[in-house]
Amino acid sequence: MSDSKNDNPSAESSSRTVLPDPEPRGYFEGESLTRRKVFVVASQALGGVAAAAVVLPAVGFALAPVFSRGEERWEAVGSTDDFLPETYRQVVLTETPGIGEAGKTTAYVRQGSAKYEEDPAEYIAISTRCAHLGCPVRYVQAATNFICPCHGGVYDFIGKRIGGPPVRPLDHFQTRVIDGNVELGPRYSVTNDLKAVRTRDPGEFTGGIWEYLYPPRPTTFPPPSS
């Protein structure tokens, strides 16, 4: 005769008491943050602080020059008597101080001409930096054009592109007259209609939708309001 307990193993297993999993040491009922979790969060926070201490200074050092704008510089390049409305005179000026000859650039300057609806009391300063790849252009008096020797870019008397690969007119420099001397200031770019905009790098278009596709660098100065 068989034992009834042995004949019904399911009844025996159902009668056993199932104990809950033990709680971690130091745990008390209602606790939402265990000691282990505190240590994990604290170690992660310390790791983040250490990483930030190393990475942030390096990032700041790399990005600071992009958003820092130098002091606005003006430089006298000659008296008002040195410039005529019919032709240009080449001048040398310091665009980036502190780096010697590498910081110098050239410009062509003339008096404003009524022939081009310009104020004779103002002075026009055109950059020699080609709007294609930045090669120095040369003003040819016989042709009354600016010509780039690198890739054949050609600009007319007022700096508008008339041939070759350049994508826009030549850049200009702001000008003013102080005590009878012509001074040149920050560089600025112009559209095909000679509307002043912030400086663009060579190869970048200006005007219309291009002003958004090729936004100016933060370091550039605002163009003249006129």
QUIURKA-V191821 format. One record per residue. RES is the residue in three letters. SS is DSSP state (~ for helix, > for strand, _ for the rest). PSI is psi in degrees with one decimal (none if undefined). Layout:
# QUIURKA-V191821
{{RES/SS/PSI} {RES/SS/PSI}}
This chain:
# QUIURKA-V191821
{{MET/_/127.4} {SER/_/152.6} {ASP/_/136.9} {SER/~/-31.0} {LYS/~/-38.8} {ASN/~/-28.4} {ASP/~/-15.2} {ASN/_/76.8} {PRO/~/-29.3} {SER/~/-33.2} {ALA/~/-35.9} {GLU/~/-42.0} {SER/~/-34.0} {SER/~/-20.5} {SER/_/-10.8} {ARG/_/146.1} {THR/_/121.5} {VAL/_/117.5} {LEU/_/141.0} {PRO/_/157.9} {ASP/_/138.3} {PRO/_/144.4} {GLU/_/154.7} {PRO/_/155.5} {ARG/_/139.1} {GLY/_/-0.9} {TYR/_/140.3} {PHE/_/156.2} {GLU/_/133.9} {GLY/_/-4.0} {GLU/_/131.3} {SER/_/-13.5} {LEU/_/113.2} {THR/_/166.4} {ARG/~/-38.4} {ARG/~/-42.3} {LYS/~/-36.3} {VAL/~/-45.0} {PHE/~/-39.2} {VAL/~/-46.8} {VAL/~/-41.0} {ALA/~/-41.5} {SER/~/-38.6} {GLN/~/-39.2} {ALA/~/-43.2} {LEU/~/-38.4} {GLY/~/-39.6} {GLY/~/-40.7} {VAL/~/-43.1} {ALA/~/-42.2} {ALA/~/-41.2} {ALA/~/-37.1} {ALA/~/-27.6} {VAL/~/-42.5} {VAL/~/-44.6} {LEU/~/-44.9} {PRO/~/-37.7} {ALA/~/-42.0} {VAL/~/-43.0} {GLY/~/-40.6} {PHE/~/-36.3} {ALA/~/-35.1} {LEU/~/-20.0} {ALA/~/-44.5} {PRO/~/-24.3} {VAL/~/-34.9} {PHE/~/-2.1} {SER/_/133.6} {ARG/_/130.4} {GLY/_/173.9} {GLU/_/137.5} {GLU/_/123.8} {ARG/_/140.1} {TRP/_/138.4} {GLU/>/130.9} {ALA/>/134.8} {VAL/>/4.4} {GLY/>/167.2} {SER/>/165.9} {THR/~/-25.4} {ASP/~/-13.6} {ASP/~/-9.6} {PHE/_/138.3} {LEU/_/158.6} {PRO/_/-17.3} {GLU/_/-15.3} {THR/_/172.2} {TYR/_/153.8} {ARG/>/130.1} {GLN/>/135.0} {VAL/>/158.2} {VAL/>/134.9} {LEU/>/159.7} {THR/>/114.1} {GLU/_/-34.7} {THR/_/103.9} {PRO/_/158.1} {GLY/_/-0.8} {ILE/_/20.6} {GLY/~/-143.0} {GLU/~/-27.2} {ALA/~/-22.8} {GLY/~/1.4} {LYS/>/153.5} {THR/>/172.7} {THR/>/157.0} {ALA/>/155.9} {TYR/>/126.9} {VAL/>/141.4} {ARG/>/167.0} {GLN/>/149.4} {GLY/_/146.1} {SER/_/132.2} {ALA/~/-23.4} {LYS/~/-30.9} {TYR/~/22.8} {GLU/_/41.0} {GLU/_/154.9} {ASP/_/120.3} {PRO/_/-17.3} {ALA/_/-7.8} {GLU/_/166.5} {TYR/>/141.5} {ILE/>/127.2} {ALA/>/115.1} {ILE/>/132.6} {SER/>/148.2} {THR/_/2.0} {ARG/>/114.8} {CYS/_/140.5} {ALA/_/3.4} {HIS/_/-70.1} {LEU/_/6.1} {GLY/_/6.0} {CYS/_/152.3} {PRO/>/125.6} {VAL/>/164.6} {ARG/>/135.1} {TYR/>/125.5} {VAL/>/108.8} {GLN/_/-38.9} {ALA/_/-33.2} {ALA/_/-8.8} {THR/_/39.2} {ASN/>/158.2} {PHE/>/132.0} {ILE/>/132.8} {CYS/>/122.0} {PRO/_/-13.2} {CYS/_/-52.6} {HIS/_/16.5} {GLY/_/21.0} {GLY/_/139.7} {VAL/>/135.4} {TYR/>/148.7} {ASP/_/-169.8} {PHE/_/-32.1} {ILE/_/7.4} {GLY/_/6.1} {LYS/_/143.5} {ARG/>/131.1} {ILE/>/-1.7} {GLY/>/159.3} {GLY/_/-171.7} {PRO/_/-9.9} {PRO/_/149.2} {VAL/_/-2.2} {ARG/_/173.4} {PRO/_/168.4} {LEU/_/149.1} {ASP/_/161.8} {HIS/>/166.8} {PHE/>/142.3} {GLN/>/145.0} {THR/>/156.3} {ARG/>/163.9} {VAL/>/122.6} {ILE/>/118.5} {ASP/_/41.1} {GLY/_/4.1} {ASN/>/140.5} {VAL/>/126.5} {GLU/>/141.7} {LEU/>/138.9} {GLY/>/-144.4} {PRO/>/151.8} {ARG/>/149.9} {TYR/>/157.3} {SER/>/167.8} {VAL/>/155.9} {THR/_/-179.6} {ASN/_/-19.5} {ASP/_/13.2} {LEU/_/26.8} {LYS/_/131.7} {ALA/>/133.5} {VAL/>/169.6} {ARG/_/155.0} {THR/_/133.1} {ARG/_/154.4} {ASP/_/158.6} {PRO/_/143.7} {GLY/_/-9.1} {GLU/_/135.6} {PHE/_/164.9} {THR/_/156.4} {GLY/_/145.0} {GLY/_/-137.6} {ILE/_/-21.4} {TRP/~/-26.1} {GLU/~/-22.9} {TYR/~/-32.8} {LEU/~/-29.0} {TYR/_/74.3} {PRO/_/148.4} {PRO/_/156.5} {ARG/_/145.8} {PRO/_/-20.6} {THR/_/-10.6} {THR/_/150.9} {PHE/_/154.2} {PRO/_/146.7} {PRO/_/165.0} {PRO/_/143.7} {SER/_/-24.7} {SER/_/none}}
